[in-house]
Amino acid sequence: MIAAVAAAVLAVLASLPSWLPRAVVALRVRIFARVNGEEGVPIPGDLVGADRFREVYAHPAADGRSAGAPLSDLFWYWLAPGPHVHQEHLEPGERYEEVARATRRILARPKGEAADLARRCASRVLDERGPGLVRLRDLMMPVWAEFSYELVFGEPCPRHARDLIVANADDVITALKCCGLRHMDRRDRLTAYLRDRLGDVRHPLPESLSKEEQAFYLQGTFFNTAVVQMSEAMAHLLMAIAQHPDVQHRLAADPADGAYLDRVIEESMRRFPLFGIAHRITSADIAVDERTTLPAGSVLCFNYPEFHATGFEDPDRFDPGRWERIAVRDANHIPFGVTANRPCPARGVAPAAMRAVTRETLRRFALASSAAHTRSLPNRGPCLLAPRGAPSARRDGARLVLLRLRDRWEDVWRSLVQLVCGTYMVLDARRQRLAAAYFENPRAAGEEG
């Protein structure tokens, strides 16, 4: 009897990685919906299909960003400090236009110059890294910290500044993925550093912002969003390369084949889009068709992963070759958003910089990974690095088996952490009401208009 019970317990424990993480994710979704309330019109969905996704996204009335959406409280909570001047969360108006112009000036680099800067930053960071197990997001974050710093200040990034930037960005993305709670002290240290360096910024900062708000603007735009998004993009790209030896072999064999590398990047951003849901609040009615009108005040939730999977043959397969058969402009593929509705301001320099960092990484290392690769990437992209050309296939085979087992069991613990931390942060964000309280202040609302 005891032996039977023990065997049953062991069987349940052994099965945990196969079902518990999925069950916890489903429970998290229900808790989030219950706490935040049912909000939003999913697009694509029953009211707006994938065929009207771009049209509705680009509609002039789909222009609200934070005011009027309880969901904004959660995003402001995750992006603090200074979410009220974060470029992506400013309401349309003069302040947004001034901030957007400042961002464009700072990012206005020729593609070749941006690529060279990215290569130099990657070289410095990778010089510190030997072969072995890494987390790709962690490996890439210092690269983009140095890249963003030099764009802003026009000089190489000192190590102490890099450490501040990485600590801030890592804390933001860890909280966003509910893998840990916020640590505002880490973020505040970067704010204080930036406040002391405002006079060293290469381009004029928005004059309508106070000194503190200028520091928040730099932190949110360049040392939060830019570092996080580029690190995530590179982690997805390198993870996909690591798990597709044929792709890696072709890239390593002919580094000058820029067209193929571009297709690999496009496919990585299609398969693993950086945005899950982008929400917008309608400022007027939007007539979708003769039967459907989205009323003013609607919260539109644009689902990037679902849109990127619609209209493709075998959409879950990583296939760079599909871009030989399909023109990017004709596909359901908007990795940098749409031009008419706040496209990513780095869309000009990001692909060139990603190409340079990919080449620099593959020049030094062969990559291999057996870990789970999902769009949210909560495991941060576990990957084995080996010196390029080293004969270690047998040893790596055993290590890949162990890596897979380790990742599956980590996922059990991580899913429980996400459940607890995510629930707490949703409740705390609802209690603090950062966005709602800001827009209830008439003076604040006037500043946004």
CORNOR-V322474 format. One record per residue. RES is the residue in one letter. SS is DSSP state (H for helix, E for strand, C for the rest). BURIAL is b if it has 24 or more other ideal C-beta (glycine too) atoms within 12 Angstrom, else e. Layout:
RES	SS	BURIAL
RES	SS	BURIAL
//
This chain:
M	C	e
I	H	e
A	H	e
A	H	e
V	H	e
A	H	e
A	H	e
A	H	e
V	H	e
L	H	e
A	H	e
V	H	e
L	H	e
A	H	e
S	H	e
L	H	e
P	H	b
S	H	e
W	H	e
L	H	b
P	H	b
R	H	e
A	H	e
V	H	b
V	H	b
A	H	e
L	H	e
R	H	b
V	H	e
R	H	e
I	H	b
F	H	b
A	H	e
R	H	e
V	H	b
N	H	b
G	C	e
E	C	e
E	C	b
G	C	b
V	E	b
P	E	b
I	E	b
P	C	b
G	C	b
D	C	e
L	C	b
V	C	b
G	C	e
A	H	b
D	H	e
R	H	b
F	H	b
R	H	b
E	H	b
V	H	b
Y	H	b
A	C	e
H	C	b
P	C	e
A	C	b
A	C	b
D	C	b
G	E	b
R	C	b
S	C	b
A	C	b
G	C	b
A	C	b
P	H	b
L	H	b
S	H	b
D	H	b
L	H	b
F	H	b
W	H	b
Y	H	b
W	H	b
L	H	b
A	C	b
P	C	b
G	C	b
P	H	b
H	H	b
V	H	b
H	C	b
Q	H	b
E	H	b
H	H	b
L	C	b
E	C	b
P	C	b
G	C	e
E	H	e
R	H	b
Y	H	b
E	H	e
E	H	b
V	H	b
A	H	b
R	H	e
A	H	b
T	H	b
R	H	b
R	H	e
I	H	b
L	H	b
A	C	e
R	C	b
P	C	e
K	H	e
G	H	e
E	H	e
A	H	b
A	H	b
D	H	b
L	H	b
A	H	b
R	H	b
R	H	b
C	H	b
A	H	b
S	H	b
R	H	b
V	H	b
L	H	b
D	C	e
E	C	e
R	C	b
G	C	e
P	C	e
G	E	e
L	E	b
V	E	b
R	E	b
L	H	b
R	H	b
D	H	b
L	H	b
M	H	b
M	H	b
P	H	b
V	H	b
W	H	b
A	H	b
E	H	b
F	H	b
S	H	b
Y	H	b
E	H	b
L	H	b
V	H	b
F	H	b
G	C	e
E	C	e
P	C	e
C	C	b
P	C	e
R	H	e
H	H	e
A	H	b
R	H	b
D	H	e
L	H	b
I	H	b
V	H	b
A	H	b
N	H	b
A	H	b
D	H	b
D	H	b
V	H	b
I	H	b
T	H	b
A	H	b
L	H	b
K	C	b
C	C	b
C	C	b
G	C	b
L	C	b
R	C	b
H	C	e
M	H	e
D	H	e
R	H	b
R	H	b
D	H	b
R	H	b
L	H	b
T	H	b
A	H	e
Y	H	b
L	H	b
R	H	b
D	H	e
R	C	b
L	H	b
G	H	e
D	H	e
V	C	b
R	C	e
H	C	e
P	C	e
L	C	b
P	C	b
E	C	e
S	C	e
L	C	b
S	C	e
K	H	e
E	H	e
E	H	b
Q	H	b
A	H	b
F	H	b
Y	H	b
L	H	b
Q	H	b
G	H	b
T	H	b
F	H	b
F	H	b
N	H	b
T	H	b
A	H	b
V	H	b
V	H	b
Q	H	b
M	H	b
S	H	b
E	H	b
A	H	b
M	H	b
A	H	b
H	H	b
L	H	b
L	H	b
M	H	b
A	H	b
I	H	b
A	H	b
Q	C	b
H	C	b
P	H	e
D	H	e
V	H	b
Q	H	b
H	H	e
R	H	e
L	H	b
A	H	b
A	H	e
D	C	e
P	C	e
A	C	e
D	C	e
G	H	e
A	H	e
Y	H	b
L	H	b
D	H	e
R	H	b
V	H	b
I	H	b
E	H	b
E	H	b
S	H	b
M	H	b
R	H	b
R	H	b
F	C	b
P	C	b
L	C	b
F	C	b
G	C	b
I	E	b
A	E	b
H	E	b
R	E	b
I	E	b
T	C	b
S	C	b
A	C	e
D	C	e
I	E	b
A	E	e
V	C	b
D	C	e
E	C	e
R	C	e
T	C	e
T	E	e
L	E	b
P	C	e
A	C	e
G	C	e
S	C	b
V	E	b
L	E	b
C	E	b
F	E	b
N	E	b
Y	H	b
P	H	b
E	H	b
F	H	b
H	H	b
A	H	b
T	C	b
G	C	e
F	C	b
E	C	e
D	C	e
P	C	b
D	C	e
R	C	e
F	C	b
D	C	b
P	C	b
G	C	e
R	H	b
W	H	b
E	H	e
R	H	e
I	C	e
A	C	e
V	H	e
R	H	e
D	H	e
A	C	b
N	C	b
H	C	b
I	C	b
P	C	b
F	C	b
G	C	b
V	E	b
T	C	e
A	C	e
N	E	b
R	C	b
P	C	b
C	C	b
P	C	b
A	C	b
R	C	b
G	C	e
V	C	b
A	H	b
P	H	b
A	H	b
A	H	b
M	H	b
R	H	b
A	H	b
V	H	b
T	H	b
R	H	b
E	H	b
T	H	b
L	H	b
R	H	e
R	H	b
F	E	b
A	E	b
L	E	b
A	E	b
S	C	b
S	C	b
A	C	b
A	C	b
H	C	b
T	C	b
R	C	b
S	C	b
L	C	b
P	C	b
N	C	b
R	C	b
G	C	b
P	E	b
C	E	b
L	E	b
L	E	b
A	E	b
P	E	e
R	C	b
G	C	e
A	C	e
P	C	e
S	C	e
A	H	e
R	H	e
R	H	e
D	H	b
G	H	e
A	H	e
R	H	b
L	H	b
V	H	e
L	H	e
L	H	b
R	H	b
L	H	e
R	H	b
D	H	b
R	H	b
W	H	b
E	H	b
D	H	b
V	H	b
W	H	e
R	H	b
S	H	b
L	H	b
V	H	b
Q	H	b
L	H	b
V	H	e
C	H	b
G	H	b
T	H	b
Y	H	b
M	H	b
V	H	b
L	H	e
D	H	b
A	H	b
R	H	b
R	H	e
Q	H	e
R	C	e
L	H	b
A	H	b
A	H	b
A	H	e
Y	H	b
F	H	b
E	H	e
N	C	e
P	H	e
R	H	e
A	H	e
A	H	e
G	H	e
E	H	b
E	H	b
G	C	e
//
